[in-house]
Amino acid sequence: MGFMKAFLEPYYGGSHKSFADSVIKRFPDEFMLFTLPPRHWKWRMHGSAVTFAEQVIATAIEFSEIFVTSLTDLALLKSLLGSRLPKCRYTIYFHENQLSYPWSDIDKGPEERKDMHYGFLNFTSALTADRVVFNSEFNKDSFFNNLAPFLRSFPDCRLDKRIDEILKKSEVIYPGIEPVPEFERIGNEVAVILWNHRWEYDKNPDEFFLALFKLKEKGIEFKLAVAGEEKVRAPEIFGVAKEKLKNEIISFGYLENREQYIKLLKKSDIIPVTSNHEFFGISVLEAASAGVIPLLPKRLSYPELFPLSEFEYLYYENGQLAEYIEKTILNTNRFDRKEIKKRADSFNNSQSLSAFLRS
């Protein structure tokens, strides 16, 4: 088959799947995709390199480049493939980094909060890569800001002296989105509020739904559309909201069909964002591309997506989400949806992929 590139995705779901699929769709003749199901992330970080090495070797293809994402132990992968692919180049793409990823309350045992191994795997993977790519400036900055104190916490050998080596081969390339085509928006008589994130603790669904409960108690009319990838152990608030807001709900559950998903986005008016973790923000940009008004916290990657200098009116202050949703419901016309869409569409994934695959 000649020289090809391999794309190894150990957590093939959500934004990871979206990015991998967009790479393969755009360059079907250049890439071979290897994937593992999106579960057991800790085991993926430990074991996926062994599984992927076996699969790559089984193809008997002399890959010229291997792309992995950040839940792969790249140092281990290279040790297993080095003699088989001596001229291969290795790129790692950080969708997230374990040095600044928030811990879950459902992680087993308090001792796991002190487990530094996953952050160290990110460090050794970046150290052994030929190219290190982050999905946002926020992701890159959070990685390097945490890396020095992290490495200095160990007793000796001063590994922080290797940080500059990683920094010099690092860059930022957004994963991008597939913009929603232009359409004529038909105004809703009652504003539709959207949730389209993963159903997990780090997206902070409690703050989102508690704000809606307050609005309902106050007599503010709204409709609710809940999409996003469901998890087996989803936070309890989703079940509570399904009952408390049953008269407001127009859609509740993950939409496998993208056409149905885009139709839902086009029907929606407001997406209040409450996440405690976001290294990029595909779901927010997809909604904004459909003309949905994002209400954003002044943290994480959001000021990078919608600069405060131009879009300060999208941001709410801590503790004022319910109040800001109410103001938005009562006067959605004060938001320039075309400018919001234009900004979201500027993250077109075709441009991102061209940058990602340059030699």
ZAKENU-420352 format. One record per residue (C-alpha): x, y, z; residue number from 0. Coordinates in Angstrom, 1 decimal, padded with zeros to 4 digits. Layout:
BEGIN
@px=X | py=Y | pz=Z | nr=NUM
...
! end
This chain:
BEGIN
@px=000.0 | py=000.0 | pz=000.0 | nr=0
@px=003.0 | py=002.3 | pz=000.1 | nr=1
@px=003.5 | py=004.9 | pz=002.8 | nr=2
@px=000.4 | py=005.7 | pz=004.9 | nr=3
@px=-000.4 | py=007.5 | pz=008.1 | nr=4
@px=-002.1 | py=005.8 | pz=011.1 | nr=5
@px=-004.5 | py=007.6 | pz=013.4 | nr=6
@px=-004.9 | py=005.9 | pz=016.8 | nr=7
@px=-007.9 | py=007.0 | pz=018.9 | nr=8
@px=-008.2 | py=005.1 | pz=022.2 | nr=9
@px=-011.4 | py=006.9 | pz=023.2 | nr=10
@px=-013.6 | py=006.9 | pz=020.1 | nr=11
@px=-016.5 | py=009.0 | pz=021.3 | nr=12
@px=-017.6 | py=012.6 | pz=021.6 | nr=13
@px=-015.1 | py=015.2 | pz=020.5 | nr=14
@px=-012.4 | py=012.6 | pz=020.0 | nr=15
@px=-014.6 | py=010.7 | pz=017.6 | nr=16
@px=-015.7 | py=013.9 | pz=015.8 | nr=17
@px=-012.0 | py=014.9 | pz=015.2 | nr=18
@px=-010.9 | py=011.5 | pz=014.1 | nr=19
@px=-013.8 | py=011.1 | pz=011.7 | nr=20
@px=-013.1 | py=014.6 | pz=010.2 | nr=21
@px=-009.5 | py=013.6 | pz=009.5 | nr=22
@px=-010.5 | py=010.3 | pz=007.8 | nr=23
@px=-013.3 | py=012.0 | pz=005.9 | nr=24
@px=-011.0 | py=014.7 | pz=004.5 | nr=25
@px=-008.0 | py=012.4 | pz=003.8 | nr=26
@px=-009.4 | py=008.9 | pz=003.2 | nr=27
@px=-006.5 | py=007.8 | pz=001.1 | nr=28
@px=-003.8 | py=008.9 | pz=003.5 | nr=29
@px=-005.0 | py=007.6 | pz=006.8 | nr=30
@px=-005.9 | py=004.3 | pz=008.4 | nr=31
@px=-008.0 | py=004.7 | pz=011.5 | nr=32
@px=-007.6 | py=002.5 | pz=014.6 | nr=33
@px=-010.0 | py=002.9 | pz=017.5 | nr=34
@px=-011.1 | py=001.6 | pz=020.9 | nr=35
@px=-014.5 | py=002.1 | pz=022.6 | nr=36
@px=-015.0 | py=005.3 | pz=024.7 | nr=37
@px=-014.9 | py=003.8 | pz=028.1 | nr=38
@px=-012.4 | py=003.0 | pz=030.9 | nr=39
@px=-010.1 | py=006.0 | pz=030.3 | nr=40
@px=-007.6 | py=005.1 | pz=032.9 | nr=41
@px=-007.2 | py=001.6 | pz=031.4 | nr=42
@px=-006.9 | py=003.2 | pz=027.9 | nr=43
@px=-003.9 | py=005.3 | pz=029.1 | nr=44
@px=-002.2 | py=002.2 | pz=030.4 | nr=45
@px=-003.2 | py=-000.5 | pz=027.9 | nr=46
@px=-004.1 | py=001.1 | pz=024.5 | nr=47
@px=-000.5 | py=001.4 | pz=023.4 | nr=48
@px=000.0 | py=-002.4 | pz=023.6 | nr=49
@px=-003.3 | py=-003.1 | pz=021.7 | nr=50
@px=-002.5 | py=-000.5 | pz=019.0 | nr=51
@px=001.0 | py=-001.7 | pz=018.5 | nr=52
@px=-000.3 | py=-005.2 | pz=017.9 | nr=53
@px=-002.9 | py=-003.9 | pz=015.4 | nr=54
@px=-000.4 | py=-001.7 | pz=013.6 | nr=55
@px=002.1 | py=-004.5 | pz=013.3 | nr=56
@px=-000.6 | py=-006.9 | pz=012.0 | nr=57
@px=-001.2 | py=-004.6 | pz=009.0 | nr=58
@px=002.4 | py=-005.1 | pz=007.8 | nr=59
@px=002.2 | py=-001.5 | pz=006.5 | nr=60
@px=005.2 | py=000.8 | pz=006.7 | nr=61
@px=003.5 | py=003.8 | pz=008.2 | nr=62
@px=005.4 | py=007.1 | pz=007.6 | nr=63
@px=003.6 | py=008.9 | pz=010.5 | nr=64
@px=001.5 | py=007.9 | pz=013.5 | nr=65
@px=-001.0 | py=010.3 | pz=015.1 | nr=66
@px=-002.1 | py=009.5 | pz=018.6 | nr=67
@px=-004.3 | py=011.3 | pz=021.1 | nr=68
@px=-003.6 | py=012.1 | pz=024.7 | nr=69
@px=-005.1 | py=009.0 | pz=026.3 | nr=70
@px=-002.3 | py=006.9 | pz=024.7 | nr=71
@px=001.0 | py=006.1 | pz=026.3 | nr=72
@px=003.2 | py=007.2 | pz=023.4 | nr=73
@px=006.5 | py=006.3 | pz=025.0 | nr=74
@px=005.3 | py=002.7 | pz=025.4 | nr=75
@px=003.9 | py=002.7 | pz=021.9 | nr=76
@px=007.2 | py=003.9 | pz=020.4 | nr=77
@px=009.1 | py=001.2 | pz=022.3 | nr=78
@px=006.9 | py=-001.5 | pz=020.8 | nr=79
@px=007.0 | py=-000.1 | pz=017.3 | nr=80
@px=010.5 | py=001.4 | pz=017.1 | nr=81
@px=012.2 | py=-001.6 | pz=015.4 | nr=82
@px=009.3 | py=-002.2 | pz=013.0 | nr=83
@px=009.0 | py=001.5 | pz=012.0 | nr=84
@px=012.4 | py=003.1 | pz=012.4 | nr=85
@px=011.7 | py=006.1 | pz=010.2 | nr=86
@px=008.2 | py=006.8 | pz=011.5 | nr=87
@px=007.3 | py=010.2 | pz=012.9 | nr=88
@px=005.0 | py=010.5 | pz=015.9 | nr=89
@px=002.5 | py=013.3 | pz=016.6 | nr=90
@px=000.4 | py=013.5 | pz=019.8 | nr=91
@px=-002.8 | py=015.6 | pz=019.9 | nr=92
@px=-004.0 | py=016.7 | pz=023.3 | nr=93
@px=-007.7 | py=017.0 | pz=023.5 | nr=94
@px=-007.2 | py=017.3 | pz=027.2 | nr=95
@px=-004.4 | py=017.0 | pz=029.7 | nr=96
@px=-004.4 | py=015.2 | pz=033.0 | nr=97
@px=-002.4 | py=017.8 | pz=034.8 | nr=98
@px=-005.4 | py=020.2 | pz=034.9 | nr=99
@px=-008.4 | py=017.8 | pz=034.3 | nr=100
@px=-010.8 | py=018.1 | pz=037.3 | nr=101
@px=-011.3 | py=015.0 | pz=039.5 | nr=102
@px=-014.7 | py=013.4 | pz=039.7 | nr=103
@px=-016.5 | py=012.8 | pz=043.0 | nr=104
@px=-017.2 | py=009.3 | pz=041.7 | nr=105
@px=-013.6 | py=008.3 | pz=041.4 | nr=106
@px=-012.9 | py=005.3 | pz=043.6 | nr=107
@px=-011.0 | py=006.1 | pz=046.8 | nr=108
@px=-009.5 | py=009.4 | pz=048.0 | nr=109
@px=-006.1 | py=008.0 | pz=047.3 | nr=110
@px=-006.8 | py=008.3 | pz=043.6 | nr=111
@px=-006.9 | py=012.1 | pz=043.9 | nr=112
@px=-003.2 | py=011.9 | pz=044.7 | nr=113
@px=-002.4 | py=009.6 | pz=041.9 | nr=114
@px=000.1 | py=011.5 | pz=039.7 | nr=115
@px=000.7 | py=008.7 | pz=037.2 | nr=116
@px=-001.7 | py=009.9 | pz=034.5 | nr=117
@px=-000.1 | py=013.4 | pz=034.4 | nr=118
@px=003.3 | py=011.7 | pz=034.2 | nr=119
@px=002.1 | py=009.6 | pz=031.2 | nr=120
@px=001.1 | py=012.9 | pz=029.5 | nr=121
@px=004.6 | py=014.3 | pz=030.2 | nr=122
@px=006.5 | py=011.3 | pz=028.9 | nr=123
@px=004.2 | py=011.1 | pz=025.8 | nr=124
@px=004.9 | py=014.7 | pz=025.0 | nr=125
@px=008.6 | py=014.2 | pz=025.7 | nr=126
@px=008.9 | py=011.3 | pz=023.2 | nr=127
@px=006.7 | py=012.8 | pz=020.5 | nr=128
@px=008.2 | py=014.4 | pz=017.4 | nr=129
@px=005.3 | py=016.9 | pz=017.4 | nr=130
@px=003.0 | py=018.0 | pz=020.2 | nr=131
@px=-000.3 | py=019.6 | pz=019.3 | nr=132
@px=-002.9 | py=021.1 | pz=021.7 | nr=133
@px=-006.5 | py=021.8 | pz=020.8 | nr=134
@px=-006.5 | py=025.3 | pz=022.3 | nr=135
@px=-004.2 | py=027.9 | pz=023.9 | nr=136
@px=-006.0 | py=027.3 | pz=027.1 | nr=137
@px=-005.1 | py=023.6 | pz=027.0 | nr=138
@px=-001.5 | py=024.3 | pz=026.1 | nr=139
@px=-001.1 | py=027.0 | pz=028.8 | nr=140
@px=-002.8 | py=024.9 | pz=031.5 | nr=141
@px=-000.4 | py=022.0 | pz=030.6 | nr=142
@px=002.8 | py=024.0 | pz=030.8 | nr=143
@px=001.7 | py=026.1 | pz=033.8 | nr=144
@px=001.1 | py=022.9 | pz=035.8 | nr=145
@px=004.0 | py=020.9 | pz=034.4 | nr=146
@px=006.9 | py=022.6 | pz=036.2 | nr=147
@px=005.4 | py=022.4 | pz=039.8 | nr=148
@px=004.3 | py=018.9 | pz=039.0 | nr=149
@px=007.8 | py=017.7 | pz=038.0 | nr=150
@px=009.4 | py=019.6 | pz=040.9 | nr=151
@px=007.2 | py=017.6 | pz=043.4 | nr=152
@px=009.3 | py=014.5 | pz=042.8 | nr=153
@px=012.3 | py=013.9 | pz=045.0 | nr=154
@px=015.2 | py=014.3 | pz=042.6 | nr=155
@px=016.5 | py=014.2 | pz=039.0 | nr=156
@px=014.9 | py=017.6 | pz=038.2 | nr=157
@px=013.0 | py=016.5 | pz=035.1 | nr=158
@px=011.6 | py=020.1 | pz=034.7 | nr=159
@px=014.7 | py=020.9 | pz=032.8 | nr=160
@px=013.1 | py=019.0 | pz=029.8 | nr=161
@px=010.1 | py=021.3 | pz=029.6 | nr=162
@px=011.6 | py=023.7 | pz=027.1 | nr=163
@px=012.3 | py=020.7 | pz=024.9 | nr=164
@px=008.6 | py=019.9 | pz=024.8 | nr=165
@px=007.6 | py=023.6 | pz=024.4 | nr=166
@px=009.7 | py=024.1 | pz=021.3 | nr=167
@px=007.9 | py=021.3 | pz=019.4 | nr=168
@px=004.4 | py=022.3 | pz=020.6 | nr=169
@px=001.7 | py=024.2 | pz=018.8 | nr=170
@px=-002.0 | py=024.9 | pz=018.9 | nr=171
@px=-004.4 | py=023.6 | pz=016.2 | nr=172
@px=-008.2 | py=023.8 | pz=016.9 | nr=173
@px=-010.1 | py=020.7 | pz=016.0 | nr=174
@px=-012.8 | py=022.9 | pz=014.4 | nr=175
@px=-016.4 | py=022.3 | pz=013.6 | nr=176
@px=-018.5 | py=021.6 | pz=010.5 | nr=177
@px=-020.4 | py=024.9 | pz=010.2 | nr=178
@px=-024.2 | py=024.8 | pz=010.0 | nr=179
@px=-025.3 | py=026.0 | pz=006.6 | nr=180
@px=-027.0 | py=029.4 | pz=006.5 | nr=181
@px=-030.8 | py=029.2 | pz=007.0 | nr=182
@px=-033.7 | py=031.5 | pz=007.8 | nr=183
@px=-034.4 | py=031.3 | pz=011.5 | nr=184
@px=-038.1 | py=031.3 | pz=012.5 | nr=185
@px=-038.6 | py=032.9 | pz=015.9 | nr=186
@px=-040.1 | py=030.8 | pz=018.7 | nr=187
@px=-043.0 | py=032.2 | pz=020.7 | nr=188
@px=-041.3 | py=030.7 | pz=023.8 | nr=189
@px=-037.5 | py=030.6 | pz=024.0 | nr=190
@px=-035.9 | py=027.1 | pz=023.7 | nr=191
@px=-033.0 | py=026.5 | pz=026.1 | nr=192
@px=-030.5 | py=023.9 | pz=025.0 | nr=193
@px=-028.1 | py=021.5 | pz=026.8 | nr=194
@px=-025.9 | py=019.6 | pz=024.3 | nr=195
@px=-022.9 | py=018.5 | pz=026.4 | nr=196
@px=-021.9 | py=015.2 | pz=027.8 | nr=197
@px=-024.0 | py=014.1 | pz=030.7 | nr=198
@px=-021.1 | py=014.2 | pz=033.2 | nr=199
@px=-020.1 | py=015.9 | pz=036.4 | nr=200
@px=-017.4 | py=018.1 | pz=034.7 | nr=201
@px=-020.0 | py=019.9 | pz=032.6 | nr=202
@px=-021.7 | py=021.0 | pz=035.8 | nr=203
@px=-025.3 | py=020.1 | pz=035.0 | nr=204
@px=-026.4 | py=020.9 | pz=038.5 | nr=205
@px=-025.9 | py=024.7 | pz=038.1 | nr=206
@px=-027.6 | py=024.5 | pz=034.7 | nr=207
@px=-030.8 | py=022.8 | pz=035.8 | nr=208
@px=-031.0 | py=024.6 | pz=039.2 | nr=209
@px=-031.1 | py=027.9 | pz=037.3 | nr=210
@px=-034.0 | py=026.5 | pz=035.2 | nr=211
@px=-035.8 | py=025.4 | pz=038.3 | nr=212
@px=-035.5 | py=029.0 | pz=039.7 | nr=213
@px=-036.9 | py=030.4 | pz=036.4 | nr=214
@px=-039.9 | py=028.0 | pz=036.5 | nr=215
@px=-040.6 | py=028.9 | pz=040.1 | nr=216
@px=-040.6 | py=032.5 | pz=039.1 | nr=217
@px=-043.1 | py=031.9 | pz=036.3 | nr=218
@px=-040.7 | py=032.6 | pz=033.4 | nr=219
@px=-041.8 | py=030.6 | pz=030.4 | nr=220
@px=-039.3 | py=028.6 | pz=028.4 | nr=221
@px=-038.9 | py=025.3 | pz=026.6 | nr=222
@px=-036.0 | py=022.8 | pz=027.1 | nr=223
@px=-034.1 | py=020.6 | pz=024.7 | nr=224
@px=-031.6 | py=018.2 | pz=026.2 | nr=225
@px=-029.2 | py=016.4 | pz=023.9 | nr=226
@px=-025.6 | py=015.4 | pz=024.4 | nr=227
@px=-023.9 | py=012.1 | pz=024.9 | nr=228
@px=-025.5 | py=010.1 | pz=027.8 | nr=229
@px=-023.3 | py=008.2 | pz=030.2 | nr=230
@px=-024.2 | py=005.0 | pz=032.1 | nr=231
@px=-023.7 | py=006.8 | pz=035.5 | nr=232
@px=-025.1 | py=010.2 | pz=034.5 | nr=233
@px=-025.5 | py=012.7 | pz=037.3 | nr=234
@px=-028.8 | py=012.3 | pz=039.2 | nr=235
@px=-029.9 | py=015.9 | pz=038.3 | nr=236
@px=-030.9 | py=014.7 | pz=034.8 | nr=237
@px=-033.5 | py=012.4 | pz=036.2 | nr=238
@px=-034.7 | py=015.1 | pz=038.6 | nr=239
@px=-034.9 | py=017.6 | pz=035.7 | nr=240
@px=-036.8 | py=015.2 | pz=033.5 | nr=241
@px=-039.6 | py=015.1 | pz=036.1 | nr=242
@px=-039.5 | py=018.7 | pz=037.3 | nr=243
@px=-039.4 | py=020.2 | pz=033.8 | nr=244
@px=-041.6 | py=017.6 | pz=032.0 | nr=245
@px=-044.0 | py=020.3 | pz=030.8 | nr=246
@px=-041.1 | py=022.4 | pz=029.3 | nr=247
@px=-039.2 | py=019.5 | pz=027.6 | nr=248
@px=-039.4 | py=019.2 | pz=023.8 | nr=249
@px=-036.5 | py=016.8 | pz=023.4 | nr=250
@px=-034.6 | py=014.7 | pz=026.0 | nr=251
@px=-031.8 | py=012.3 | pz=025.1 | nr=252
@px=-028.9 | py=011.8 | pz=022.8 | nr=253
@px=-029.6 | py=012.1 | pz=019.0 | nr=254
@px=-027.5 | py=009.6 | pz=017.0 | nr=255
@px=-028.6 | py=011.1 | pz=013.7 | nr=256
@px=-026.7 | py=014.3 | pz=013.0 | nr=257
@px=-029.5 | py=015.7 | pz=010.8 | nr=258
@px=-031.9 | py=015.4 | pz=013.7 | nr=259
@px=-029.3 | py=017.0 | pz=016.0 | nr=260
@px=-028.8 | py=020.0 | pz=013.6 | nr=261
@px=-032.6 | py=020.4 | pz=013.4 | nr=262
@px=-032.7 | py=020.6 | pz=017.2 | nr=263
@px=-030.0 | py=023.3 | pz=017.2 | nr=264
@px=-031.9 | py=025.3 | pz=014.7 | nr=265
@px=-034.9 | py=025.3 | pz=016.9 | nr=266
@px=-033.0 | py=026.4 | pz=020.0 | nr=267
@px=-032.4 | py=029.9 | pz=021.2 | nr=268
@px=-030.1 | py=029.9 | pz=024.2 | nr=269
@px=-027.3 | py=027.7 | pz=025.4 | nr=270
@px=-026.3 | py=028.5 | pz=029.0 | nr=271
@px=-022.8 | py=027.0 | pz=029.6 | nr=272
@px=-021.8 | py=026.0 | pz=033.1 | nr=273
@px=-018.9 | py=023.6 | pz=032.5 | nr=274
@px=-016.1 | py=023.2 | pz=035.1 | nr=275
@px=-014.0 | py=021.7 | pz=032.3 | nr=276
@px=-013.6 | py=022.7 | pz=028.7 | nr=277
@px=-010.4 | py=022.5 | pz=026.8 | nr=278
@px=-012.0 | py=023.6 | pz=023.5 | nr=279
@px=-015.8 | py=023.6 | pz=023.1 | nr=280
@px=-017.2 | py=021.9 | pz=020.1 | nr=281
@px=-020.7 | py=021.6 | pz=021.4 | nr=282
@px=-020.9 | py=025.4 | pz=022.1 | nr=283
@px=-019.5 | py=026.3 | pz=018.7 | nr=284
@px=-021.8 | py=023.9 | pz=016.9 | nr=285
@px=-024.8 | py=025.6 | pz=018.7 | nr=286
@px=-023.5 | py=029.1 | pz=018.0 | nr=287
@px=-023.0 | py=028.2 | pz=014.3 | nr=288
@px=-026.8 | py=027.4 | pz=014.3 | nr=289
@px=-027.5 | py=030.8 | pz=015.7 | nr=290
@px=-028.0 | py=029.7 | pz=019.3 | nr=291
@px=-027.0 | py=032.4 | pz=021.8 | nr=292
@px=-024.2 | py=031.1 | pz=024.1 | nr=293
@px=-024.2 | py=032.4 | pz=027.7 | nr=294
@px=-020.7 | py=031.9 | pz=029.0 | nr=295
@px=-018.7 | py=031.9 | pz=032.2 | nr=296
@px=-015.5 | py=033.9 | pz=032.1 | nr=297
@px=-013.2 | py=030.9 | pz=032.4 | nr=298
@px=-011.6 | py=027.9 | pz=030.6 | nr=299
@px=-011.4 | py=028.1 | pz=026.8 | nr=300
@px=-014.5 | py=030.3 | pz=026.3 | nr=301
@px=-012.7 | py=033.8 | pz=026.2 | nr=302
@px=-010.5 | py=032.2 | pz=023.5 | nr=303
@px=-013.6 | py=031.2 | pz=021.4 | nr=304
@px=-015.5 | py=034.4 | pz=021.9 | nr=305
@px=-013.0 | py=037.2 | pz=022.9 | nr=306
@px=-014.2 | py=039.4 | pz=025.7 | nr=307
@px=-013.2 | py=042.5 | pz=023.7 | nr=308
@px=-015.9 | py=041.7 | pz=021.1 | nr=309
@px=-018.4 | py=039.5 | pz=022.9 | nr=310
@px=-018.5 | py=040.6 | pz=026.5 | nr=311
@px=-022.3 | py=040.7 | pz=026.4 | nr=312
@px=-022.3 | py=036.9 | pz=026.2 | nr=313
@px=-020.7 | py=036.5 | pz=029.6 | nr=314
@px=-022.4 | py=036.2 | pz=032.9 | nr=315
@px=-021.0 | py=036.7 | pz=036.4 | nr=316
@px=-020.7 | py=033.9 | pz=039.0 | nr=317
@px=-024.0 | py=033.3 | pz=040.7 | nr=318
@px=-026.0 | py=035.3 | pz=038.2 | nr=319
@px=-026.8 | py=032.6 | pz=035.6 | nr=320
@px=-030.6 | py=032.4 | pz=036.3 | nr=321
@px=-030.9 | py=036.2 | pz=036.2 | nr=322
@px=-028.9 | py=036.4 | pz=032.9 | nr=323
@px=-031.0 | py=033.6 | pz=031.3 | nr=324
@px=-034.1 | py=035.5 | pz=032.2 | nr=325
@px=-032.8 | py=038.7 | pz=030.7 | nr=326
@px=-031.9 | py=036.9 | pz=027.6 | nr=327
@px=-035.3 | py=035.2 | pz=027.3 | nr=328
@px=-037.1 | py=038.6 | pz=027.6 | nr=329
@px=-034.9 | py=040.2 | pz=025.0 | nr=330
@px=-033.1 | py=037.8 | pz=022.6 | nr=331
@px=-033.1 | py=040.6 | pz=019.9 | nr=332
@px=-030.3 | py=042.4 | pz=021.7 | nr=333
@px=-027.9 | py=039.7 | pz=020.6 | nr=334
@px=-026.4 | py=039.8 | pz=017.1 | nr=335
@px=-026.8 | py=036.1 | pz=016.1 | nr=336
@px=-025.1 | py=036.7 | pz=012.8 | nr=337
@px=-022.0 | py=037.9 | pz=014.4 | nr=338
@px=-022.1 | py=035.0 | pz=016.9 | nr=339
@px=-022.5 | py=032.6 | pz=014.0 | nr=340
@px=-019.7 | py=034.3 | pz=012.0 | nr=341
@px=-017.3 | py=033.8 | pz=014.9 | nr=342
@px=-018.3 | py=030.2 | pz=015.4 | nr=343
@px=-017.9 | py=029.5 | pz=011.7 | nr=344
@px=-014.4 | py=030.9 | pz=011.7 | nr=345
@px=-013.4 | py=027.6 | pz=013.4 | nr=346
@px=-014.1 | py=025.7 | pz=010.2 | nr=347
@px=-012.5 | py=022.3 | pz=010.5 | nr=348
@px=-011.3 | py=022.2 | pz=006.9 | nr=349
@px=-008.8 | py=024.9 | pz=007.8 | nr=350
@px=-007.8 | py=023.2 | pz=011.0 | nr=351
@px=-007.2 | py=019.9 | pz=009.3 | nr=352
@px=-005.0 | py=021.4 | pz=006.7 | nr=353
@px=-002.8 | py=022.9 | pz=009.5 | nr=354
@px=-002.9 | py=019.6 | pz=011.4 | nr=355
@px=-001.6 | py=017.5 | pz=008.5 | nr=356
@px=001.1 | py=019.8 | pz=007.2 | nr=357
@px=004.5 | py=018.2 | pz=007.2 | nr=358
! end
